[in-house]
Amino acid sequence: MSETDSRRNGDDAPPDSRPYDVVLFDLDRTLIEHDRCASAVFAEACADCDVEPFCGSETLSLAQRAVAAGTTDLDADSFDRRVFETAAAAAGVSIDAKEVAAAYHEVLDPRAVSLRPGAKTALHAADPYETALVTNGPERTHAAKLAAVGLRDRFDVTLFGSDVERVKPAAEPFERALAELDGTPERALKIGDSLETDVRGATEVGIDTAWISDGKPAPRTSVEPTYTLSSLADLPSVLR
């Protein structure tokens, strides 16, 4: 019997027989996706800073994973700057990372987003549970994203990166979300697309995790999620 099968309790199971009390969601690339491609946004941001585009979206993603794997001591703005610094260093160029990060977020219209496939199914499955949104993004941009897809008031707790001193994978966002929901790590599940920020951070706090792989193989890392889901639409099988 698989781990998922062993935890099934039925859709109509009473609260005290469910495997979890609290479900924590990530936002970007988990529940929503941006309508513009990352490469186009990055190229426009570089143009605004009079910088030649020095990498592609894949390198930015790798830089983000590297930053998350290397520290748990960054606030939201510092995390973003470190990602661009890391990508630029890999390309052998020197940039003003603060300027490029600010330009990138200026170009990235927070209202131009859509729900990802399976998001409605996953959110519906979480209806019987206490829920929290735990994202590294600041409220100034991510509140607009939530409003654009009709999720502004969906969660019992919404925790932005600007609400904490240290963003994921630091323990603070997870511990604060649980405290506000009066939840415990052993009765919580974190859903996210990032092995380094969502899965590693939650695991170190003692929270089970569901990694959304989108059918892609896991990158090289020692981080192992409790569940690997090919789509958000698979979440009901875990919560049952």
Residue pairs with C-beta under 8 A, 6 or more apart in sequence:
3 226
3 227
4 227
4 237
4 238
7 19
7 238
8 237
8 240
9 17
9 18
9 19
9 240
10 240
11 236
11 240
13 240
15 21
15 128
18 128
18 129
18 239
19 187
19 189
19 238
19 239
20 129
20 187
20 188
20 189
20 208
20 239
21 129
21 130
21 183
21 184
21 187
21 188
22 129
22 130
22 131
22 132
22 177
22 178
22 181
22 183
22 187
22 188
22 189
23 126
23 129
23 130
23 131
23 132
23 188
23 189
23 191
23 239
24 131
24 132
24 133
24 134
24 174
24 177
24 188
24 189
24 190
24 191
24 202
24 207
25 31
25 122
25 123
25 126
25 131
25 132
25 133
25 134
25 155
25 190
25 191
25 192
26 133
26 134
26 135
26 190
26 191
26 192
26 193
26 194
26 197
26 198
27 133
27 135
27 137
27 142
27 145
27 146
28 34
28 135
28 137
28 145
28 193
29 116
29 193
29 194
30 116
30 191
30 192
30 193
30 198
30 212
30 232
31 115
31 116
31 119
31 122
31 123
31 149
31 151
31 232
32 113
32 114
32 115
32 116
32 119
32 145
32 149
33 113
33 114
33 116
34 41
34 108
34 112
34 113
35 112
35 113
35 114
36 108
36 109
36 112
37 57
38 57
38 60
39 56
39 57
41 104
41 107
41 108
42 53
42 55
42 56
42 57
42 60
42 104
43 53
44 107
45 100
45 103
45 104
45 106
45 107
46 52
46 53
46 54
46 100
46 103
48 103
48 106
48 107
49 95
49 96
49 99
49 100
49 103
51 93
51 95
51 100
52 93
54 87
54 88
54 91
54 93
54 95
55 63
55 87
55 88
55 90
55 91
59 87
59 90
59 91
60 83
60 84
60 87
62 87
62 90
63 83
63 84
63 86
63 87
63 90
64 83
64 194
64 196
65 194
65 195
65 196
65 219
65 221
66 86
67 74
67 79
67 82
67 83
67 86
68 79
68 168
68 169
68 194
68 196
68 197
68 200
69 196
69 200
69 221
71 82
72 166
72 169
72 170
72 171
72 201
73 166
73 170
74 82
74 166
74 167
74 170
75 161
75 164
75 165
75 166
75 167
76 136
76 137
76 138
76 160
76 161
76 162
76 167
77 101
77 138
79 136
79 161
79 167
80 101
80 104
80 105
81 97
81 98
81 101
82 97
83 101
84 95
84 97
84 100
84 101
84 104
85 95
85 97
88 94
88 95
88 97
88 100
105 141
108 141
110 141
110 142
110 144
110 145
110 148
111 144
111 145
111 147
111 148
112 148
113 145
113 148
113 149
114 149
115 149
116 232
117 231
117 232
117 233
118 231
118 232
118 233
118 234
118 235
119 232
121 232
121 233
121 235
121 236
122 191
122 232
122 233
122 235
122 236
123 151
123 154
125 235
125 236
125 239
126 235
126 239
129 239
130 156
130 181
130 183
131 154
131 155
131 156
131 157
132 155
132 156
132 157
132 158
132 159
132 177
132 180
132 181
133 146
133 151
133 154
133 155
133 157
133 158
133 159
134 159
134 168
134 173
134 174
134 177
134 190
135 142
135 159
135 160
135 161
136 161
136 167
136 168
136 173
136 197
137 145
137 160
137 161
138 160
138 161
138 162
139 160
139 162
139 163
140 162
142 160
142 161
143 152
143 160
146 152
146 154
146 158
156 181
157 177
157 180
157 181
159 173
159 176
159 177
159 180
161 167
161 173
163 176
164 170
164 172
164 173
164 176
165 172
166 172
166 173
167 173
167 197
168 174
168 194
168 197
168 198
168 201
169 196
169 197
169 198
169 200
169 201
169 204
170 201
171 201
171 204
171 205
173 201
174 185
174 190
174 201
174 202
174 205
174 207
175 205
177 183
178 184
178 185
178 188
178 207
185 205
185 206
185 207
186 206
188 202
188 207
188 208
189 207
189 208
189 209
189 210
189 226
189 238
189 239
190 198
190 199
190 201
190 202
190 207
190 208
190 209
190 210
191 198
191 209
191 210
191 212
191 232
191 235
192 198
192 199
192 202
192 209
192 210
192 211
192 212
193 211
193 212
193 214
195 211
195 218
195 219
195 221
195 223
195 225
196 221
196 223
198 209
198 211
199 209
199 211
199 223
199 224
199 225
200 223
202 208
202 209
203 209
203 223
203 224
203 225
208 226
208 227
209 225
209 226
209 227
210 225
210 226
210 227
210 228
210 229
210 235
210 238
211 218
211 225
211 227
211 228
211 229
212 229
212 231
212 232
213 228
213 229
213 230
214 230
214 231
215 230
215 231
218 228
227 238
229 235
229 238
